[in-house]
Amino acid sequence: MEIESAISVGGMDCASCVAHVEKAARKVPGVATCQVNLARGRAVVTFDPAMTSLAKVAAAITDSGYTAEPEDEGLSTENVEEQRVHRQKLEALAWYHRALAGVILWLPVEFTHWVLYLAHNHSLHAAMNWVALVTSTIAIVFVGKGFYVGAWKGLKRGTTNMDTLIALGATVAYSYSLIAFAGFKLGWWGQLPDLYFMEATGLLALISIGHWLEARARDSAGSAIRQLLNLAPAVAQKFDGGQTHEVPVASLGVGDRVMVRPGDRVPIDGIVTEGESEVDESMLTGEPLPVARTIGDSVIGGTVNQNGRLTVRATKVGRDTALAQIVSLVEKAQSSKPPVQQLADRIAAIFVPVVLAIALTTGIGWYLWGGGHHWETARTWGMIAKAVCSVLIIACPCALGLALPAALMVGTGVGARRGILIRDMDALQNAEKIDTVVLDKTGTITRGKPAVVDVIEAGWPSADILRFAAAAEQYSEHPLAKAIVNRAREQKLTFPETLGFKSEAGWGVAAELVGQTVLVGNAALLEIHGLHGTDLQSQSASGRTRVFVASRTGTEAVVMRGIIALEDEIKPDSRSAIADLHALRLKTLLLTGDNRGAAEAVAAKAGIDEVHADVKPAGKAEVIRELQSRGHKVAMVGDGINDAPALAKADLGIAIGSGSDIAKETGGIVLVSGSLQGVGAAIRLSRATMRTIRQNLFLAFVYNVLAIPLAAFGLLNPLIAAAAMALSDVTVIGNALRLKWVKLEIRNPKNEVRKKLE
């Protein structure tokens, strides 16, 4: 049986590194898949524990020239993230020191050189060549050490990477300058050619600055997970013998009781056993208004208790909490790759060898062309050095590897903070293409808490209708069943003994009560048991949901006994949420097993375009399939359990989350808050994220396609090439960071759609 685990990987700089790490991991026997996230420095590996171990996979990655450590399964999610952040900060600090040293060694010399040149002070200007030689040598040794070590590790294993290109570029510029300067001093030629000592120092400084800025930008791009983890408090007030003691949250177990004071964060997922209060869940669900919580209600770890004292019994702790599940889903989504990124990684895997070949061809071309014009030898070699160095530096495929992960990290992070959990890249891509949104009724459009509003007698008195129906429905989990049972209990009715129970999915229930069989359900249930004709249509429930109650004694025919009318209020934001979908030019369709009258009444209140009523659970998937056959891209919105077949069949399944059961939801996107507002927000987010990904890939590809020819023809100075390369990385991540400010909903004070956001 294969399992999935994560490895923290350090030392990766570009998409070529990603390809090398994935290749090294897949070579280990027993490894099925390996997906590397460059922006997070993390590899997710699927392997057979009977054939290998995570430690062996990490060792194979380390042997390939990178630092790799398995994420400790014994640590909490918070501690694992703390370790990763610590490593990233150390890496950023190292780049900062190299960049600072490079700037100190380069800028003063460069500035003085140009001041003396413009002042025509030839003697001091000539002396600056010695200063440039010394500072460049120090830069090669100190600033360039990391690049040379990385290039050497790759060379020993027969691979190339970004460090190879930078090390070669700096070496070409420095070596040519050293030889040319020595040749001039030894009298090999009469005129001192152009030297590139300062260019060698400058390019190392600029690339180090770029890596430092990139590390900081990556840290910002990956801040969403840390912000979520920071919601969980480190300590809790645990009850022990009637007294409370402060203990680490990590030490809590299922069943422990904790006190949550006003202003405290709830430490774990649990059930309120004492007290009542309002709880702010906005940091997890995106809903701005606090929700009332009292005895018997569930609370989610990381939410804020606002005004009352609560006693909470832990039901989920550690990695099982909703917060930990959300973090896990976000991490998994950030590690997923669409075909376009897989293509980019394959290109990057051969990119460095191709660039080396282009650089060699550039050098040969310049030599032949320069020799044909009878240039001085030093000048010819100078132009060769300039062009080759520029090609090597400008062609580094860093931006190519960061284009998608950076946007994906920011986009999924923004969604997580708004209660929109995107499971994988496929969900993000599919959400962008949706043109039709199919919605379940109960719990999606409506509150999911129907109430009995009328009992229509048709043979039995209303009290008997309720108590027999409640006796039959008491073992059902359906919302309508619970409403009937609750009303019977409110009226303190006595239930007859239930001898047998059978649930008819999509229709209702049949129960064996004392002396008779009682049927409770929709018209279809009664029809399959032999009750036909106008009896089923004789009583209109005025658009309400109708539950028919019938009975059969022995072998006699089924007889109608009454109708229970129920009503489920639509959620306050359902109408504005549907209007929001229309503003996005999406068609809406209500798909329910309820009767047409009740379905059309709800659709009219919510503003839904089309209604499909009396549809059995298995038939919902058929409706989705029929819409797809007409060329529609369909999103199905449901509760994630009863609507599982339809959610799976749709191009995009959007599950209305239940807070504590995030991991059980079956949708490609999970809305933690349960609010329909999240559907439009999720589609807007997907459109914005995919747009950013395309922009990033365009920038990365076009940058290399345009820059390499310019460098090869000698139109780029190595310094400009280095600056451009560093800028490309920062540009790609900076473009991704713009997603943090994307507007997912634009509304006026009345909470109605004001305008469309494309």
C-alpha positions in Angstrom: 0.0 0.0 0.0 1.5 3.3 -1.1 1.7 6.3 1.3 2.3 10.0 0.8 4.8 12.0 2.8 6.7 15.2 2.4 10.4 16.1 2.3 11.9 19.6 2.9 14.4 20.3 0.1 17.0 23.1 0.2 19.3 24.5 -2.5 16.9 24.6 -5.3 17.1 27.7 -7.5 15.3 27.0 -10.8 13.0 24.7 -12.7 16.0 22.7 -13.7 16.6 21.9 -10.0 13.0 20.8 -9.7 13.5 18.3 -12.6 16.7 17.0 -11.0 15.1 16.5 -7.6 12.1 14.7 -9.0 14.3 12.5 -11.2 16.5 11.6 -8.2 13.5 10.6 -6.1 11.8 8.6 -8.8 15.0 6.5 -9.3 14.5 5.1 -5.8 12.8 1.7 -6.1 9.3 1.9 -4.7 8.7 5.6 -5.4 5.6 6.1 -7.5 5.5 9.9 -7.8 7.3 12.9 -6.7 6.1 16.5 -7.0 8.3 19.3 -6.1 7.2 22.8 -5.2 10.1 25.2 -5.9 8.5 28.1 -4.2 8.0 26.2 -0.9 11.1 24.0 -1.1 9.0 20.9 -0.5 8.7 17.6 -2.2 5.6 15.4 -1.9 6.5 11.7 -2.4 4.2 8.7 -2.9 6.0 5.5 -2.2 5.7 1.8 -1.1 6.9 1.5 2.5 7.6 -2.2 1.9 10.2 -1.3 -0.7 11.8 2.0 0.6 11.6 4.6 3.2 11.2 8.4 3.3 14.8 8.6 4.7 16.2 6.7 1.7 14.3 9.0 -0.7 15.7 12.1 1.1 19.2 10.5 1.0 18.9 10.1 -2.8 17.9 13.7 -3.2 20.8 14.8 -1.0 23.2 12.6 -3.2 21.9 14.5 -6.2 23.4 17.8 -4.8 20.6 19.2 -2.6 19.8 19.2 1.1 16.8 17.0 1.9 15.2 16.1 5.2 12.0 14.1 5.8 9.3 16.2 7.6 9.0 14.6 11.0 5.7 12.8 11.2 5.9 13.0 15.0 5.9 16.8 15.0 2.8 18.9 14.8 2.0 20.8 11.6 2.9 24.0 13.3 6.4 22.7 14.2 7.0 21.3 10.7 6.2 24.7 9.3 8.4 26.5 11.9 11.3 24.3 10.8 10.7 25.1 7.1 10.4 28.8 7.8 13.6 28.7 9.9 15.5 27.1 7.0 14.1 29.6 4.5 15.1 32.5 6.8 18.7 31.1 7.1 18.8 30.8 3.3 17.6 34.3 2.8 20.1 35.6 5.4 23.0 33.8 3.5 21.9 35.5 0.2 21.7 38.8 2.0 25.3 38.5 3.3 26.5 37.5 -0.2 24.6 40.4 -1.8 25.9 42.9 0.7 29.5 41.8 0.2 29.0 41.8 -3.6 27.6 45.4 -3.6 30.5 46.6 -1.3 33.1 45.1 -3.6 31.4 46.3 -6.8 29.6 49.6 -6.5 32.4 51.8 -5.1 34.8 50.5 -7.7 32.3 50.9 -10.5 31.4 54.5 -9.4 35.1 55.6 -9.0 35.9 54.1 -12.4 33.3 56.2 -14.2 34.1 59.3 -12.2 37.8 59.0 -13.2 36.9 58.1 -16.8 34.7 61.2 -17.2 37.3 63.4 -15.5 39.9 62.1 -18.0 42.3 61.2 -15.1 44.0 58.5 -17.1 46.7 57.6 -14.6 44.3 57.0 -11.7 41.8 55.4 -14.1 44.5 52.9 -15.1 45.2 52.1 -11.5 41.6 51.2 -10.9 42.2 48.1 -13.0 44.3 46.7 -10.2 41.6 47.6 -7.7 39.0 45.9 -9.9 41.3 42.8 -10.1 41.6 42.5 -6.3 37.9 43.1 -5.6 36.8 40.8 -8.4 39.0 38.0 -7.0 37.5 38.4 -3.5 34.0 38.4 -5.0 34.7 35.2 -7.0 36.0 33.5 -3.8 33.4 34.7 -1.3 30.3 35.8 -3.2 30.7 33.1 -5.9 31.5 30.3 -3.6 27.9 29.1 -3.4 27.5 29.0 -7.1 30.7 27.1 -7.7 29.9 24.6 -5.0 26.5 24.0 -6.5 27.9 23.7 -10.0 30.6 21.3 -8.9 28.0 19.0 -7.1 26.0 18.9 -10.3 29.1 18.2 -12.4 30.1 15.3 -10.2 26.7 13.7 -10.9 26.7 14.5 -14.5 24.0 17.2 -14.3 23.8 20.9 -14.9 21.8 23.6 -13.1 21.5 27.3 -12.8 24.7 27.5 -10.7 26.5 26.0 -13.7 25.5 28.9 -15.9 26.3 31.6 -13.3 29.6 30.0 -12.4 30.6 29.7 -16.0 29.5 33.3 -16.8 31.5 34.7 -13.9 34.5 32.6 -14.8 34.4 33.6 -18.4 34.3 37.3 -17.6 37.0 37.0 -14.9 39.3 34.7 -16.7 39.3 36.6 -20.0 40.0 39.9 -18.1 42.8 38.3 -16.1 44.5 37.0 -19.3 43.9 40.2 -21.2 45.3 42.4 -18.4 48.3 40.1 -18.0 48.9 40.1 -21.7 48.8 43.9 -21.9 51.3 44.2 -19.0 53.6 41.6 -20.6 53.5 43.5 -23.9 51.6 41.0 -26.0 49.6 43.8 -27.5 49.9 47.5 -27.5 46.4 48.5 -26.4 44.6 47.5 -23.3 41.3 45.8 -24.3 38.0 46.1 -22.5 38.2 44.3 -19.1 35.2 42.7 -17.3 36.5 42.4 -13.7 33.8 44.8 -12.5 31.2 43.0 -14.6 32.1 39.6 -13.0 31.8 41.2 -9.5 28.6 43.0 -10.4 26.8 40.0 -11.9 27.5 38.0 -8.8 26.2 40.9 -6.6 23.1 41.4 -8.7 22.2 37.7 -8.9 22.7 37.4 -5.1 20.4 40.5 -4.6 17.9 38.8 -6.9 18.0 35.6 -4.9 17.6 37.5 -1.6 14.6 39.4 -3.0 13.2 36.2 -4.4 13.6 34.5 -1.0 11.7 37.3 0.7 9.0 37.2 -1.9 8.7 33.5 -1.6 8.3 34.0 2.1 5.5 36.4 1.5 3.9 34.2 -1.1 3.9 31.3 1.4 2.6 33.3 4.3 -1.0 32.0 4.1 -0.2 28.7 5.7 1.8 30.4 8.5 -1.1 32.8 9.1 -3.5 29.8 9.4 -1.2 28.0 11.7 -0.8 31.1 13.9 -4.6 30.9 14.6 -4.0 27.9 16.8 -3.0 28.9 20.4 0.0 27.3 22.0 -1.6 26.7 25.4 -5.1 25.8 26.7 -6.9 26.0 30.1 -7.5 22.3 30.8 -10.0 21.1 33.5 -8.4 18.7 35.9 -10.4 17.8 39.0 -12.6 20.8 38.8 -9.7 23.2 38.5 -8.1 24.6 35.3 -4.4 24.3 34.5 -2.5 25.8 31.6 -1.1 23.0 29.4 0.4 22.8 25.9 -2.3 22.3 23.3 -0.2 19.5 21.9 -0.8 17.5 25.1 -4.6 17.6 24.8 -6.5 14.4 23.9 -10.0 13.6 22.7 -12.4 13.9 25.6 -10.4 16.5 27.5 -12.4 19.5 28.7 -11.0 23.0 28.3 -12.1 26.4 29.4 -12.3 29.2 26.7 -12.4 32.7 28.2 -13.8 35.7 26.3 -11.1 36.9 23.9 -9.4 33.5 23.8 -8.9 31.4 20.7 -10.6 27.9 20.8 -7.6 25.5 21.1 -9.2 22.4 19.6 -12.3 21.2 17.7 -15.0 20.3 20.2 -18.5 20.4 21.6 -19.7 23.1 24.0 -20.7 21.5 27.3 -21.2 24.6 29.3 -21.9 28.3 28.6 -23.0 30.3 25.7 -21.2 32.9 23.6 -20.6 34.3 20.1 -17.7 33.0 18.2 -15.8 34.8 15.4 -15.1 32.2 12.7 -14.1 34.7 10.0 -10.5 33.7 9.9 -11.5 30.2 8.8 -14.8 30.7 7.0 -14.5 34.2 5.6 -17.9 35.1 7.2 -17.6 38.5 9.0 -20.5 38.1 11.5 -19.9 36.0 14.7 -22.1 33.0 15.2 -23.9 32.0 18.4 -22.7 28.9 20.2 -24.3 27.2 23.2 -24.5 23.8 24.8 -24.3 21.0 22.2 -22.9 23.2 19.4 -19.6 22.5 17.8 -16.7 24.9 17.7 -13.6 25.0 15.5 -10.0 25.3 16.8 -8.5 28.7 16.0 -11.8 30.7 16.1 -12.2 33.5 18.7 -14.6 33.4 21.6 -16.0 36.9 21.9 -18.1 37.5 25.0 -19.0 34.5 27.1 -17.1 31.7 28.9 -17.3 28.3 27.3 -16.4 24.8 28.4 -15.5 22.7 25.4 -15.0 18.9 25.2 -12.3 18.0 22.7 -13.5 15.9 19.8 -10.6 16.4 17.4 -7.0 17.3 18.3 -3.6 17.6 16.5 -3.7 16.7 12.8 -7.4 15.8 12.9 -8.6 19.3 13.6 -10.3 21.4 10.9 -7.5 23.8 10.9 -4.9 21.1 10.4 -7.0 19.6 7.6 -7.3 23.0 5.9 -3.5 23.5 6.1 -3.0 19.9 4.7 -5.4 20.6 1.8 -3.7 23.9 1.0 -0.3 22.3 1.0 -1.5 19.5 -1.3 -3.0 22.0 -3.7 0.2 24.0 -3.8 2.2 20.9 -4.7 -0.1 20.0 -7.7 0.9 20.7 -11.2 -1.1 21.3 -14.4 0.2 19.9 -17.8 1.6 23.3 -18.7 3.9 23.3 -15.6 4.9 19.7 -16.3 5.9 20.9 -19.8 7.8 23.8 -18.4 9.7 21.4 -16.0 10.6 19.1 -18.9 11.8 22.0 -20.9 13.9 23.3 -17.9 15.4 19.8 -17.5 17.2 20.2 -20.9 17.3 24.0 -20.8 20.8 24.3 -19.2 22.5 21.9 -21.6 20.8 23.7 -24.5 22.0 27.1 -23.2 25.6 25.7 -22.8 25.4 24.6 -26.5 24.1 28.1 -27.5 26.9 29.7 -25.6 29.5 27.5 -27.3 28.0 28.3 -30.7 28.0 32.0 -29.8 31.7 31.9 -28.9 32.6 30.0 -32.1 30.5 32.4 -34.2 32.1 35.5 -32.7 35.6 34.1 -33.2 35.0 33.2 -36.9 33.3 36.6 -37.6 35.9 38.6 -35.6 38.8 36.7 -37.3 37.3 37.3 -40.7 37.5 41.1 -40.0 41.2 40.8 -38.8 40.4 42.1 -35.4 43.1 42.3 -32.8 43.2 39.0 -30.9 42.4 40.6 -27.5 39.4 42.5 -28.9 38.1 39.3 -30.6 38.4 37.4 -27.4 36.8 40.3 -25.5 33.7 40.2 -27.7 33.5 36.5 -27.3 33.7 36.7 -23.5 31.1 39.4 -23.4 28.6 37.5 -25.6 29.2 34.1 -24.0 29.0 35.5 -20.5 25.7 37.4 -21.4 24.1 34.2 -22.9 25.0 32.1 -19.8 23.7 34.7 -17.3 20.5 35.8 -19.2 19.4 32.3 -19.9 19.0 31.1 -16.3 15.5 29.4 -16.1 14.6 30.6 -12.6 11.4 32.5 -13.6 10.2 29.4 -15.5 10.2 27.3 -12.4 8.6 30.0 -10.2 5.9 31.1 -12.7 3.2 28.7 -11.6 4.1 27.7 -8.0 4.3 31.4 -6.9 0.8 32.2 -8.3 -0.6 28.9 -7.0 0.7 29.5 -3.5 -0.7 33.0 -3.3 -4.1 32.1 -4.9 -4.7 29.0 -2.7 -3.6 31.1 0.3 -6.0 33.9 -0.5 -8.8 31.3 -0.8 -8.0 29.5 2.4 -8.2 32.8 4.4 -11.7 33.3 2.8 -12.9 29.8 3.6 -12.4 28.6 0.0 -10.3 25.4 -0.1 -9.0 24.5 -3.5 -8.0 20.8 -3.5 -5.8 20.7 -6.5 -4.7 22.4 -9.7 -7.4 20.7 -11.8 -10.1 22.3 -9.7 -8.6 25.7 -10.2 -8.4 25.2 -14.0 -11.9 23.8 -14.3 -13.5 26.5 -12.2 -12.2 29.1 -14.7 -14.2 27.4 -17.5 -17.5 27.0 -15.8 -20.6 28.4 -17.6 -23.4 26.6 -15.7 -23.8 26.2 -11.9 -26.1 23.5 -10.7 -27.3 23.8 -7.1 -28.7 21.4 -4.6 -31.6 22.9 -2.5 -31.5 21.7 1.1 -28.5 23.0 3.0 -27.2 24.8 -0.1 -29.8 27.3 -1.1 -31.8 26.8 2.1 -30.7 26.7 5.7 -30.9 22.9 5.8 -33.1 23.1 8.9 -36.7 22.5 7.7 -39.6 22.9 10.1 -43.1 21.4 10.1 -45.6 24.1 9.2 -48.7 22.1 8.7 -50.2 18.6 9.1 -53.0 17.8 6.6 -55.3 15.0 7.7 -56.3 12.3 5.3 -57.6 9.5 7.5 -55.7 9.9 10.7 -55.8 12.8 13.2 -52.9 15.1 13.0 -51.4 13.8 16.3 -51.3 10.2 15.0 -49.9 11.4 11.6 -47.0 13.0 13.5 -46.3 10.3 16.0 -46.4 7.4 13.5 -44.3 9.4 11.0 -41.8 10.3 13.8 -41.6 6.7 14.9 -40.7 5.7 11.4 -38.2 8.6 10.8 -36.4 8.6 14.1 -33.5 6.4 12.7 -33.1 8.5 9.6 -30.4 11.3 9.2 -32.4 13.2 6.6 -33.1 16.9 7.6 -36.8 16.3 6.9 -36.9 13.3 9.1 -35.2 15.2 11.9 -37.7 18.1 11.6 -40.7 15.7 11.9 -39.1 14.0 14.9 -38.4 17.3 16.6 -42.0 18.5 16.1 -43.4 15.3 17.6 -41.1 15.6 20.6 -42.1 19.3 21.0 -45.7 18.1 21.3 -44.6 15.4 23.7 -46.1 12.6 21.6 -45.4 9.0 22.5 -43.9 6.9 19.7 -45.1 3.4 19.0 -42.5 0.7 19.1 -40.5 0.2 15.9 -39.9 -3.4 14.9 -38.2 -2.8 11.6 -36.8 0.0 9.5 -35.8 0.4 5.9 -34.5 3.5 4.2 -35.4 4.0 0.5 -32.7 6.3 -0.8 -34.3 9.3 -2.5 -37.8 8.3 -1.6 -38.3 8.0 2.2 -38.6 5.2 4.8 -40.7 2.1 5.5 -41.0 1.1 9.1 -42.7 -1.9 10.8 -44.7 -0.6 13.7 -47.0 -2.5 15.9 -49.5 -4.2 13.7 -48.8 -2.3 10.5 -46.2 -1.0 8.0 -45.9 2.8 7.9 -44.6 4.6 4.8 -43.2 8.1 5.1 -41.7 9.8 2.0 -42.5 11.4 -1.3 -45.0 10.4 -3.9 -42.6 8.1 -5.6 -42.3 6.0 -2.5 -46.0 5.5 -2.3 -46.3 4.7 -6.0 -43.8 1.9 -5.8 -45.8 0.5 -2.9 -48.9 0.5 -5.0 -50.7 3.8 -4.2 -51.6 5.6 -7.4 -54.1 8.1 -8.6 -55.1 11.6 -7.6 -54.7 11.0 -3.9 -51.0 12.0 -4.2 -51.9 15.3 -5.9 -55.1 16.2 -4.1 -53.5 18.2 -1.3 -51.3 21.1 -2.4 -48.8 22.3 0.1 -48.6 25.7 -1.5 -45.0 25.3 -2.7 -43.9 23.7 0.5 -42.1 20.3 0.8 -44.7 17.5 1.2 -44.0 14.3 3.1 -46.8 11.7 2.6 -47.7 9.3 5.4 -49.4 6.1 4.4 -49.9 2.7 6.0 -50.6 -0.9 5.2 -52.0 -3.7 7.4 -51.1 -7.2 6.5 -51.7 -7.8 2.8 -54.2 -5.0 2.4 -53.6 -2.1 0.0 -51.6 1.0 1.0 -53.9 3.7 2.4 -53.1 7.5 2.5 -53.1 8.8 6.1 -52.0 12.3 5.9 -49.5 14.9 4.6 -46.9 16.8 6.6 -45.9 20.1 5.1 -42.5 21.5 5.8 -40.7 24.7 4.9 -37.0 25.4 4.8 -36.1 29.1 4.7 -33.6 30.1 2.1 -30.3 31.5 3.5 -30.2 35.3 3.9 -27.4 35.6 1.3 -28.7 33.0 -1.3 -30.4 35.6 -3.5 -27.5 37.9 -3.6 -25.1 35.0 -4.2 -27.2 33.8 -7.2 -27.2 37.4 -8.5 -23.5 37.3 -8.2 -23.3 34.2 -10.3 -25.5 35.9 -13.0 -23.1 38.9 -12.9 -20.4 36.4 -13.8 -22.5 35.4 -16.8 -23.2 31.9 -15.3 -26.5 30.0 -15.8 -28.0 28.7 -12.6 -30.0 25.5 -12.2 -31.8 24.1 -9.1 -31.5 20.3 -8.9 -33.5 18.6 -6.1 -35.4 15.5 -5.1 -38.2 17.7 -3.7 -41.5 18.2 -5.4 -41.8 20.8 -8.2 -44.0 23.2 -6.2 -41.5 23.5 -3.4 -38.5 23.6 -5.8 -40.1 26.4 -7.9 -41.0 28.4 -4.8 -37.3 28.3 -3.6 -36.0 29.0 -7.1 -38.3 32.1 -7.4 -37.1 33.5 -4.1 -33.4 32.9 -4.9 -33.6 34.0 -8.6 -32.5 30.7 -10.1 -32.9 30.3 -13.9 -34.1 26.7 -14.2 -35.5 24.0 -12.0 -35.2 20.2 -12.1 -37.4 18.7 -9.4 -38.3 15.2 -8.2 -34.8 14.0 -9.2 -33.5 10.9 -7.3 -29.9 11.0 -6.1 -28.8 8.6 -8.9 -30.6 10.8 -11.4 -28.7 13.9 -10.5 -25.6 12.6 -12.2 -27.7 12.0 -15.3 -28.8 15.6 -15.4 -25.1 16.7 -15.1 -24.2 14.4 -17.9 -27.0 15.7 -20.1 -25.9 19.3 -19.6 -22.3 18.3 -20.5 -23.5 16.6 -23.6 -24.8 19.9 -24.7 -21.4 21.5 -24.4 -21.8 23.1 -21.0 -19.0 23.2 -18.4 -20.9 22.4 -15.2 -20.2 23.1 -11.5 -22.3 21.1 -9.0 -22.8 22.7 -5.6 -24.0 20.4 -2.9 -23.3 19.1 0.6 -20.5 16.8 -0.4 -22.1 13.6 0.9 -25.7 13.1 -0.4 -24.7 14.7 -3.7 -21.4 12.7 -4.1 -22.3 11.1 -7.5 -23.3 14.5 -9.0 -20.2 16.2 -7.5 -18.0 13.6 -9.0 -19.6 13.7 -12.4 -19.5 17.5 -12.7 -16.6 19.3 -14.3 -16.2 21.0 -10.9 -17.6 19.8 -7.6 -18.1 22.5 -5.0 -18.9 21.1 -1.5 -20.5 23.1 1.2 -18.2 22.4 4.1 -19.3 21.4 7.6 -16.4 22.9 9.5 -15.1 19.9 11.3 -15.3 17.4 8.5 -13.3 19.2 5.8 -11.3 16.2 4.8 -14.4 14.1 4.1 -15.9 16.5 1.6 -15.9 15.3 -2.0 -15.7 18.5 -3.9 -12.8 19.9 -5.8 -13.5 23.1 -4.0 -14.8 23.1 -0.4 -16.6 26.2 1.1 -15.9 26.0 4.8 -18.4 28.6 5.8 -21.4 26.9 4.1 -22.3 30.2 2.5 -23.3 30.3 -1.2 -21.4 33.6 -1.5 -18.2 31.5 -1.8 -19.2 30.0 -5.2 -18.8 33.3 -7.0 -15.8 34.2 -5.0 -14.2 30.8 -5.9 -14.8 31.3 -9.6 -13.4 34.9 -9.5 -10.3 33.6 -7.6 -9.8 30.8 -10.1 -10.0 33.2 -13.0 -7.6 35.7 -11.4 -5.1 32.9 -10.5 -5.2 31.3 -13.9 -4.8 34.7 -15.5 -1.7 35.3 -13.3 -0.3 31.9 -14.1 -0.6 32.6 -17.8 1.0 36.0 -17.4 3.9 34.5 -15.4 4.5 31.7 -17.9 4.4 34.2 -20.8 6.9 36.5 -19.0 9.2 33.6 -18.3 9.1 32.1 -21.8 9.2 35.4 -23.7 12.0 36.7 -21.4 14.3 33.8 -22.4 13.2 33.6 -26.1 13.9 37.3 -26.6 16.9 37.7 -24.3 19.1 34.9 -25.5 19.4 36.2 -29.2 20.1 39.7 -27.9 22.9 38.3 -25.7 24.3 36.1 -28.5 24.6 39.0 -30.8 26.5 41.0 -28.3 23.7 43.5 -27.6 23.6 42.9 -23.9 26.3 43.8 -21.4 26.9 41.0 -18.8 25.9 43.4 -16.0 22.6 44.2 -17.8 22.0 40.5 -18.3 22.6 39.8 -14.6 20.2 42.6 -13.6 17.6 41.4 -16.1 17.8 37.8 -14.9 17.4 38.8 -11.2 14.6 41.1 -12.2 12.7 38.4 -14.0 12.5 36.2 -10.9 11.3 39.1 -8.7 8.8 40.2 -11.5 7.2 36.7 -11.6 6.8 36.5 -7.9 5.7 40.1 -7.6 3.0 39.5 -10.2 1.8 36.5 -8.2 1.7 38.6 -5.0 -0.9 40.9 -6.7 -3.4 38.1 -6.1 -3.4 39.1 -2.4 -5.4 42.1 -3.3 -7.8 40.6 -5.8 -11.4 41.6 -5.2 -13.5 38.4 -4.9 -16.8 40.2 -4.2 -17.9 43.7 -5.2 -21.0 44.7 -3.4 -22.9 47.8 -2.2 -24.0 48.3 1.4 -27.3 46.4 0.7 -25.1 43.3 -0.1 -26.3 43.1 -3.6 -24.1 42.7 -6.7 -23.1 46.1 -7.9 -21.0 45.3 -10.9 -19.2 42.4 -12.6 -15.6 41.7 -11.9 -13.9 40.0 -14.8 
